Amino acid sequence: MWKGHRLRYSWRSCIAAMRTGEVVLLYVKISDMSLQERRGTLEPSQIPKPRAKPDGQAARKRKANANVVCYWDLDRQAWRSFHKTRFVGWYKAYSDF
């Protein structure tokens, strides 16, 4: 839980920190308004290489959205995203200390 950690509130600084290591993100999920606390990263060495689909087709590309932040969820081992207006804060994950 985030109590006792120095919570930072800038999504820009969160993205910068995710590029070099693990962070814990806090944001409100749009569908049910629940507070999400997720361990994520954008560090290339922690993100697995994309797998080819069984039918040989390439993965579908999505149109970029400037209001959405995508990150690799380390617990679920999948790409996740949140809307910038729903961002609450972040702090460094324990494994980076």
FENDA-V328357 format. One record per residue. SS is DSSP state (H for helix, E for strand, L for the rest). PHI is phi in whole degrees, 0 to 359 (* if undefined). NEAR is the number of other ideal C-beta (glycine too) atoms within 8 Angstrom. Layout:
ss=[SS:SS]
phi=[PHI:PHI]
near=[NEAR:NEAR]
This chain:
ss=[L:L:L:L:L:L:L:E:L:L:H:H:H:H:H:H:H:H:L:L:L:L:E:E:E:E:E:E:L:L:L:L:L:L:E:E:E:E:E:E:E:L:L:H:H:H:L:L:L:L:L:L:L:L:L:L:L:L:L:L:L:L:L:L:L:L:L:E:E:E:E:E:E:L:L:L:L:E:E:E:E:E:E:H:H:H:E:E:E:E:E:E:L:H:H:H:L]
phi=[*:279:297:93:262:279:280:253:246:266:291:294:290:295:298:299:291:293:291:244:177:265:227:252:261:235:207:264:287:295:295:231:60:273:279:259:237:231:268:220:205:232:288:304:290:259:257:295:291:297:269:286:290:302:274:84:282:285:296:285:265:258:289:294:232:293:265:242:253:259:208:269:279:286:278:266:52:204:286:226:210:214:278:302:287:261:288:255:174:205:210:294:287:303:294:270:280]
near=[3:10:4:3:8:4:9:9:5:6:9:6:9:14:10:8:11:14:7:6:10:14:15:14:14:12:12:9:11:6:4:4:6:6:8:10:8:11:11:14:13:10:11:5:4:8:8:5:3:5:5:5:8:4:4:5:5:4:6:4:4:5:4:4:6:4:6:9:11:6:13:11:12:11:6:6:6:6:7:11:8:12:11:9:5:10:13:8:9:12:11:11:11:5:5:8:4]
